Amino acid sequence: MRERHFSLPGRGPGTCHQVLTLSFGDPDARPHVHVQGGLHADEGPGMMAARQLADRLAEVEAAGGMRGHVTVVPFANPLGLGQVLHGDHSGRFDLYDGRNFNRDYPDLTEDAASALAGRLTDDAATNVALIRAALRTVLDARRPVGPAEALRHHLMGQALGADVVLDLHCDGEAEMHLYTQPAAWDRLAPLAALTGCRAVLLAEVSGGHPFDEALSGPWTALAARFPDCPVPMGCASTTVELRGRSDVCRDLGARDAGAILDYLTHLGVIAGAVDLPPPSCRPTPLAGSEALVAPAAGLLSYVAPLGATVAAGDPIAEITDLESGAVLPVRATTSGVFYARPATRIAEAGKRLGKIAGERPFRDGPLLSP
């Protein structure tokens, strides 16, 4: 195991933060899988899984079992980890400007396409190397200003050369689920099976420029830009939602780390073999995911349990009006798996109350939560 520390300047004089990357196996070996936890710094399950994964990988490496290369960032957002307001941890948004830490990553496609014009070949492996080099050059030419942009730049740089990237998150309360692009799904389907995902949400563009799409998006865009040259999916990246915020314990972390280790074995990164379980769900379009919204303020309770398969018209939640005592039902308008909901039980009008993975696309524009 090799450790690398990146010093990130803070907002004020004399302040700084550290980002730790742990590396296992030969840095030049393939496949290269990059795993990070805690980009939303108030989401502990991914950090627990990444930390325990690193500990397990150290044992694998010591036993001579590494065949590829794995990099692990156990806590990707020290800026957010330091944001504690009146005793409550607030790590999803930068308190300086309100921006989501998992949005606004740079799109390297156009500059890379300009650099690659006339250079791609008839050989897919050669093209992968050329594209990785072009993306690296474009990223390195950028000069980020401010701590959050420096963090985005650094995290992109750590993951840019990987074949597969796992960005570990969680929801308020949720079943296991993941987000990725359609072109990456074949490579990530074994991970969804091994982790027991109850929902897989696919979108070419989900909106907001999140971390995972900034890495995989250029490959699909460049394949479309250069249709006469073979351009494989050089980076399959995904956001993996490890249930809910309160699901932080060493037993769950060990289970998640074990599933990722099995996935690494399946990919050939670790020596051995693994039997894949049958999938727990089939992928559905992110544009078909219904975001239930509170029509009024009040106390929130749920009728449908997480993980339930619901039909359009089924009651999902109830809002109790504190003045009148009236109970207002909130019903599904699409059919699918009820896979996520907030951890709080007080609703304001317009609050998102849950998500249902439906098969029929009906939304456009930005598809992710703020």
N, C-alpha and C positions, 0 to 999 in steps of 0.2 A: 504494500500500500504506500502510495506517495501522497503527500499533502501539499496543496498550493493555497496560499493565502493572498487574497486581493484586498488592498487597502482602499476603502471607498471614503472620499472626503465627506464630512458632514455639512450641514447648512451653516453652522456658526464657526468662528475661529477656534482652533484647538480641538475640534471634534472630528472623529472619524469612525468608520465601521469596518468590519472584516467579513469577507465572504470566503468560506472554506470549500475547496473542491478536493475530493478524494478520488484517486485513480488506481485502477486495478488491471493487471495484465499488461502486455506489451502495448505501448501507446500507438504503435504502427499496425497493430493487428486489427482484423475485421472478423465479425461485425463489431462496430462500436455502438454501444447503447449508453445514452445519457439519461440520468434520473435526477430530478430535483424535487424538493419538498418545500412548502411554506412560502411560495411566491405571494400568496395571500397570507400574511404573517399571523393572522388570528385563526388559521386552520391547522390544528395540530396533528390530525391523523397522517397527513403526508410526511410531516417531519419525523414522526415516530417510525413510520415504515421505512423512510430513507435512511434513518440512523441505524435501524436494525439490519437493513439490507447491507449497509457498509460493513457492519460487524460480521455478518455471514460471509460476505465476499472476501474479507481478510482471511477467514478460515479456509475458504476455497482456494485462494491464491497460495497460502502457506502449504496446502496439500498438493499443489501442482495441478489444480483442476481448471485453471483459466486457459481458454483457447482464443478468446477475443479480447476486447477492451471495454471496460465499464468505467464511467465517471459518475460520481454521486455528489450532489450538492445538498447536504442535509437540511440546511436552512438558507433559503435563497434570498431572503429579504430582511437583512438586519435593520434597515430603515424602519420597516413596519413593526419589527419586534420591539423597537424602542418607543412605539407610540402607545402610551397608556394615559387615558383621559379619565380623571376622577375614579381611578381604580379599575376601569374597564379597558381591556386591550382592544385597540382599533387598528387592524392591520390590512384591511382590504383597500382602503383609499389613502392616498398621501394627504396628510392633514395640512400640508403646505398649500396645495392647490386643488384638492378634491379629486384628483385623477386616480382611477383604478390602477393598481400596480400591475394588473394583467391586461392592460390595454395600451395602445399607441406604440407598439413595437414597429421598427422601421420595415418598410417593404423594399427589399433589395432588388426586386425583379427588373425594373426598367434599366437601372445602371448595369446590372449584370448582363442583360440582353444586349445592350450596346457593346459591351466588352467582348461578347461571344459571337457577334455577327461575323459570319464567314469563317469561323474557326472550328465549329462542331464537325464531327466526322461520321462515318457509317458504323463506328464501333461504340457500343453502349458504354463499356467500361471506360474508354478514353473520354467520352463525353461527361461521365460522372466526375472524373478527376478535373476536367476543365471547368465544369460548373462550380464544383466546390471551391476551386481556386479563385474563380471570378467573384463568387459570393463573399469569400474571405477578404479579397482586395477591396470590394465595395464597402464592407463593414469597417474595415480598418481605416478607410479614408475619412470616416465620419468622426467628428469631434463633439462628443456629448457635453452639454453644459448643465451643471447642477447634479446633485446626488442621485435623484431618481433616474435621470437620463444616463448617468454613468453606470448605474446598476443595470438598466436595460441593455446597454451596450456590452457590459461584461458578461451577463447571462447569455445573451445571443452568441457571443464569441465562444463561450464554453461548449455550447451545444451545436454550433453550426456544422461541424464536420461529422456528426453522428449519423449512423444509418437509421436509428430508432431513438426517439426522445419521448420520455414519460414525464409529464408535468403533473405532480400529485397534488390534488386539491380535495375539498369536501364541500358539502352543501350545509344548510342549516340542520335539517334532518333528512336523511335520504337512504334509498337503496343504492347499492353499488352501480355506477353508470360511467360512461365515458363519452367524450366528444372527439370526432376526428373528421378528416376529409374523405370523400368516397374513394379516391385513388389510394389511400393508405389503409383501407379497411382490411384487405386480404392479409396484410402483414400483421395487423393488430387483432384480428379475430381470435387467435389462440390466447392472447392476453385476456380478452373479454370472457372467454370460457373459463380460464384458470381462476380469475377473480370472481366469477359468478355474477357478472353484470346482469342487471334486470332491464337496463335500457342502454342502447347505443344510438347516439344522435349524430347524423351525418350532414355535413354542409360543405359545399365548395368554399363559400365565404360566409362567415357567421356575423361579421361586423365588429368594428372596434379594434381590429388588428391585435388580437391576443398573441401571447408568446408562441403557442403551438403552431398557429397558422403562419406566423412570420418565418418559421423554419420549413414547414412542408409546402406552404403556398407557392414559393418561387418555382418549385419543381413542376407542379401541375401547370403553372402559367408558362414556363419556358417550354414545356412539351407542346403546348398549344401554339406557342410563338414559332417554334421550329419543327413543323410537322414532318419534314422530310428527313429528319435526323432522329435516331433512337435516343430518347431521353427517359430513362427509368425514373421511378420514384426514389430519388437518392436519399430522402429523409422522410420517414413515416413518423409523424409526431402526433401525440394525443394528450388531451387533458383527462386524467383519471380522477373521478370523484369517489373518494373513499368514505362513503356513507356521510354521517353528520358530524358537526363540530364537537359534540360531547363524546364521540366514539374514539376516545384516546385512552388506550391502555396497552400494556406490553403484550398481552395475549393477541389482541387484534393486530397490533403492529407486526408481531411475529408471523401471523397468518398472511398478512399482506406482503411482507418481505418474502415469505416462502413462495407465494404465488408468482412474484416477480422473478425469483430465482428459477422456478420451473420454466417460466417464459424464456429466461436467458439460456437455459439448457435446451429448450426447443429450438432457439435460434442458432445454437452452436457456439454461443459465447462461453458456456461452461461445458466441460466434458460430461457425457452421460446421455441418458434418454429419459423421456417423460411421456406418459400417456395423457393425451388431452381429454378432458371431460366433454360431454355434449354441451352445446351452448345453452345458456339460460334464457336467451332472448334472440331475436333477429333485429338487425338494424332498421331504424326508421329515420325519416328526414327530420332534421332540426326544425325545418319550416312547418312540420306537422305537430310540434310540441306545443300544447296549450298551456299558457301561463294564466292560471286562475287569478282573478282580481277581486278584491273586496269591494262590493258596491256601496258599503256604508261602514261607519266606525262602530266598534263594540268589542266584546270579548269573543275570542275565536276558539272553536272546538271542532274536532274532526269526526265525521261519520265513517269515512272510508279509511282503512288502515294503509300505511305505506306498503307498496308492493302489490296492491290489489289491481286486478284487471277490471276496469270500469267501462261502462257504456255511456254514450251521450244521453244526457238527461238524469243520470244517477246523481244523488246528493253526495257531495264530497266533504263539505264543511258547513258549519252553522255559525252565524254571528248573532250574539245576544245584545240587543239594544239596552244600555244601562239605564236609560230614562223610562222607557215604556215596558221593558221586559219582553218585547216582541223578539221572536226568533226568525231570522232571515236565512233560508237555505241558499247555499252556493252549489250550483250543479255543473257537471261536466257538459261541455258542448262538443266534445270529441271522444272517441273510444280509444282505449289503450291502457298502458300501465301507469298508475299513479306513483311516480318515482321520487319526488322531492317535495319538501314543504319547509317553511321557516321554523326556527326553534322557538320563536316568541308566540304568545297567545293573546296579545292585544292588537287589534287591527285598526288601522286608520283607513279611510276611504281611499281606494286605489292601491292598497298594499297587495303585493303578490302573495298568494296563499298556497301555491303549489304548482306542480308541473305534471302533465300527462303526456306520455310518449305516444302520439297518434301516427297512423300510417299515411294519412292524407295531408299533403302540404296545403296550407292555407294562409301562411304568413309570408311577408317579404320585408325588406329593410333590415335593420339590426336585429339579430335573432337571440343574442345573449342578454342575460340580466345585466344591469348597469354595473 
